Amino acid sequence: MISQEVLKEALKKNKLKSEVYGDLEYLRFTDDFKDIPRGTVLLKDTILWGYPHIGRIFQLSTGIREQFEGPFWVEEKVDGYNVRVFMHNGEVYALTRGGYVCAFTTDRVKDFVNLEVFEKYPDLVLCMEVAGPENPYVEESPPYIKEDIAFFLFDIMQKNQKSFLPYREKLRIIEEFNLPSVERYGLYTPEQVEDLKNLLKRLNEEKREGVVLKEDSERDKRVKYITSYANLNDIRITSLNMLGLPADYYTNRLLRLVLFLEEEGLKGDEELQKELGKAFLDGLFEACRMAREEGKVYRVFRCRFRSREKALVFLEQIKHASTHIQVNMLSLEKEGDFWVLEFEKVFLNMTGLLGYLLKGGSLID
């Protein structure tokens, strides 16, 4: 448990906030604090620990030997957003990485997850990635999801415990309840670097994000590795709103890309260099067009809800998620079995700067 002294200190430093979702009242850690990860949630008698940070390796040939002492499991890293699904007082909820109960994900979880798992194991917390072209957070999605969203389980935690269930126990529960899971590529040894490189080349060609590597040991060491496609695509997608992200978002991805090319002997790949330039410039040109012709830089999102009420709750949630983004509802209409919400996110910093510059404004740099 977390001591009262730590809780009082966290509240005083605004690291712990009170939240309400329907009848559920909870406390949420807004940032890492001491040894408590961001997104940790406190209910009356329960702690739902935040999902821990996982390190990233930039080169396979040296990174594998440095990080792992023995065999490790390899799983797909799905391009989506991280949630923790749990049951409390007979209701199932989905928490975002930051610890918010997400009305959208909570509304849709029963469409994808066999909730009988919580009847048999009420203390489980399912760590899942939600991805697809109709999600409300991430602009890109895996190419194999053509519509709506999908859930992918990658870890299982337990209430009041920081650690994960052992890997083979996770596999047993996935099989028992036919839970949707990330793709698993098997057990590798540190000597199989070339085999892993070949796997990553295939995933890169298939436009997948990368892999997470999990040591088959008690210490459960984990690292992730991202494909060159994903690094380029991140830049391509986000350059429309370049001012909305810190500079190291781009420098990190450039460094990952360069180290990948250096390791694979592809330094002279002119086609990839052109792709990198286009990744930056195409989004910026589109942002300029939007600012000039429409007076705003934005993206449109579309989400399917089972409940109209949940759609309206979610809209209020996302409107208050950032002071740098303005959310405007475009429509909420019934389509078949779903309520379909369409909304736009207007990127205020990019809109303001481009509007100023396109009208002839000056900057001191």
Summary of the structure (lengths in Angstrom):
residues: 365
radius of gyration: 21.7
end to end distance: 49.9
largest distance: 65.0
contacts: 1073
relative contact order: 0.12
helix: 38%
strand: 29%
